[in-house]
Amino acid sequence: MLGAITSLLLLITINAITPQLFRWGIDQGIAKGNLDVVYKCALFLVLAAVGRGLFSFGQSFFAEATSQNVAYNLRNQIFTQTQYLSQNYYNRTTSGQLLTRVTSDIDQIRTFVGTSVLQVFSGLITLVTSATIVLVMNWKLALITLLSIPVAGFIVGRFFKNNSQLFRLVQTQLANLNGVLEENLLGVRVVKAFVREKSEVLRYTNLNGELLESNMKTVRVLRNVFPVLFLLSNFITLAVLGFGGAEVINKQLSLGELVAFNSYLAFIIQPVLQIGFASGVIAQASASAGRVYEVIDAQIDIHNRANPITLETCAGKVEFEDVDFRYPEANTNALSKVSFTVKPGEFAAIVGMTGTGKSTIVNLIPRFYDVTSGAVRIDGYDVRDLTVDSLRSHVGVVFQDATLFSGTIRDNIAYAVPEAPLDKIIEAAKFAAIDDFISSLPDGYDTIVGERGIGLSGGQKQRIAIARTVLTDFSILILDDSTSAVDAKTATLIQESLNDLMRRRRCTVIMVAQRLSSIRNADRILLLDKGKLVAQGTHEELLSNKLYAAILASQQKQGALENVS
Ligand SMILES: Nc1ncnc2c1ncn2[C@@H]1O[C@H](COP(=O)(O)OP(=O)(O)OP(=O)(O)O)[C@@H](O)[C@H]1O
């Protein structure tokens, strides 16, 4: 920016000197018939033109470089922030919204930094220097000229006041449009299955139409400002030529002075127009900056407390003490007065009807959310007193939906431990009962998955996700319905590996399970109903519980159906 400003200042200096050269050339050279002065003047004018070219280039090059760097920094800042924003934030914001901020909004800011900052800066400096010079040259003529500034200021100010809302609306509409696009790309199968292509096209087209309408409004308001400013500048030129011409005729002003004055006029009107042009970009960029900084400044709910404790080693004891939890936008508690203890090395299972809070319980352990009241403790420490990193490094989680990243299968399994040797990766894959499948692929562990790679079934993805977690150094393993997408036989295989793992690693396992068959040998089964812990015990102990028996009976029926099919 310093380079750009220096170039700009030099450019302005040359621009300020040039009319004086004309004046000198005309009054001292042409009028007095002194050819030597005319030649010298011509030479200086050529040098001034070369300098102008050089410094114009420097100014725009450095400004553009600055703007690219600003965009680079903002993109990095916003991405870093997205990595640390809490789950609550993502429940409220669609990724389409975030994508628009990272792309289109940052681009608006880049344009502003690349062009408008210097335009305004140079405009102001040119205006002040030119105004001072013309005031010294002929104050009467200068006052007529300078009259244009408050009038133009009023026009630009009104433009800002009336239209900043409109520019914000355009960016919001663009974000909504991207939201629909994103939803449709993710849910393309649902759209096809329900034959909703036409109505989705209509929905997108309507939103796109609204965006077009708003964009046209901005085009109209932008285009309306400039003719008014041009008209103003023409009036001023007219006034200067009229009044100045009379002054020359009355011998109050030399012809050279009038020519020089007329040149300065351009340096007064041009900045006014320049600032007018910039005002559109500034209004758009300011709306975009507001949206970008909304993300960058968003409060991160889950963060380290002052003087947090680093959990160096973890035995794996998990306690819930009178835990109440309510999602921010919900009216009722998802969990109420939940208390239980899972001892180190125990295998605990959480069961219950759908929507009773099973996933919510496990989300509280690695602090994806914080409890509303009560406490979650690990080895006796309130999880909120531990550093988030050390807490999560001891908790391995396999989610319901297995998200893989684009890259090789090996990269995906080694996601949290990139330096893991291949034999460890294979061991993890064997644990998740996916090694046979991977080995059968032509490229084995180097097979590319994700956008440009092979497609995997839901169960295969889930097993790779299990292997990814198994490879980490956890003391508490959370499996959130992670075998729901695999068949009963594979689930049993994974279950056997799990038993083996618990024996070898002495880790605590907390499993949310739909299939009761996979948790028969759990040390402790927590039975949830409508956010409350209604019973706990072993499978045999819970058989007498009505709800447990009902869930079991419904599953046996389903199991029989699976066998038939
Ligand atoms: N982000 C959220 N905002 C508001 N309410 C939520 C949110 N997520 C879940 N809930 C509500 O909290 C309750 C518990 O949800 P949870 O996902 O823990 O149930 P679950 O027992 O794991 O269900 P399932 O077996 O269907 O996965 C549900 O009533 C659900 O509607």
Ligand as a Chemical Component Dictionary entry (heavy atoms), coordinates in Angstrom:
data_LIG
# 
_chem_comp.id                   LIG 
_chem_comp.type                 NON-POLYMER 
_chem_comp.pdbx_formal_charge   0 
_chem_comp.three_letter_code    LIG 
# 
loop_
_chem_comp_atom.comp_id 
_chem_comp_atom.atom_id 
_chem_comp_atom.alt_atom_id 
_chem_comp_atom.type_symbol 
_chem_comp_atom.charge 
_chem_comp_atom.model_Cartn_x 
_chem_comp_atom.model_Cartn_y 
_chem_comp_atom.model_Cartn_z 
_chem_comp_atom.pdbx_ordinal 
LIG N1  N1  N 0 -29.630 -28.767 16.641 1  
LIG C1  C1  C 0 -30.782 -28.997 17.295 2  
LIG N2  N2  N 0 -31.580 -27.968 17.624 3  
LIG C2  C2  C 0 -32.721 -28.158 18.279 4  
LIG N3  N3  N 0 -33.175 -29.374 18.673 5  
LIG C3  C3  C 0 -32.421 -30.442 18.369 6  
LIG C4  C4  C 0 -31.190 -30.315 17.667 7  
LIG N4  N4  N 0 -30.671 -31.555 17.518 8  
LIG C5  C5  C 0 -31.529 -32.403 18.097 9  
LIG N5  N5  N 0 -32.584 -31.756 18.621 10 
LIG C6  C6  C 0 -33.721 -32.330 19.372 11 
LIG O1  O1  O 0 -33.219 -32.941 20.532 12 
LIG C7  C7  C 0 -33.842 -34.179 20.777 13 
LIG C8  C8  C 0 -32.803 -35.277 20.940 14 
LIG O2  O2  O 0 -32.123 -35.445 19.710 15 
LIG P1  P1  P 0 -31.029 -36.588 19.534 16 
LIG O3  O3  O 0 -30.413 -36.385 18.185 17 
LIG O4  O4  O 0 -30.132 -36.573 20.708 18 
LIG O5  O5  O 0 -31.910 -37.901 19.548 19 
LIG P2  P2  P 0 -31.482 -39.416 19.322 20 
LIG O6  O6  O 0 -32.047 -40.160 20.458 21 
LIG O7  O7  O 0 -30.031 -39.538 19.079 22 
LIG O8  O8  O 0 -32.307 -39.750 18.011 23 
LIG P3  P3  P 0 -31.999 -40.809 16.833 24 
LIG O9  O9  O 0 -32.033 -42.163 17.451 25 
LIG O10 O10 O 0 -33.146 -40.587 15.915 26 
LIG O11 O11 O 0 -30.689 -40.448 16.247 27 
LIG C9  C9  C 0 -34.786 -34.415 19.621 28 
LIG O12 O12 O 0 -36.106 -34.141 20.073 29 
LIG C10 C10 C 0 -34.377 -33.433 18.569 30 
LIG O13 O13 O 0 -35.496 -32.926 17.904 31 
# 
loop_
_chem_comp_bond.comp_id 
_chem_comp_bond.atom_id_1 
_chem_comp_bond.atom_id_2 
_chem_comp_bond.value_order 
_chem_comp_bond.pdbx_ordinal 
LIG N1  C1  SING 1  
LIG C1  N2  SING 2  
LIG C1  C4  DOUB 3  
LIG N2  C2  DOUB 4  
LIG C2  N3  SING 5  
LIG N3  C3  DOUB 6  
LIG C3  C4  SING 7  
LIG C3  N5  SING 8  
LIG C4  N4  SING 9  
LIG N4  C5  DOUB 10 
LIG C5  N5  SING 11 
LIG N5  C6  SING 12 
LIG C6  O1  SING 13 
LIG C6  C10 SING 14 
LIG O1  C7  SING 15 
LIG C7  C8  SING 16 
LIG C7  C9  SING 17 
LIG C8  O2  SING 18 
LIG O2  P1  SING 19 
LIG P1  O3  DOUB 20 
LIG P1  O4  SING 21 
LIG P1  O5  SING 22 
LIG O5  P2  SING 23 
LIG P2  O6  DOUB 24 
LIG P2  O7  SING 25 
LIG P2  O8  SING 26 
LIG O8  P3  SING 27 
LIG P3  O9  DOUB 28 
LIG P3  O10 SING 29 
LIG P3  O11 SING 30 
LIG C9  O12 SING 31 
LIG C9  C10 SING 32 
LIG C10 O13 SING 33 
# 
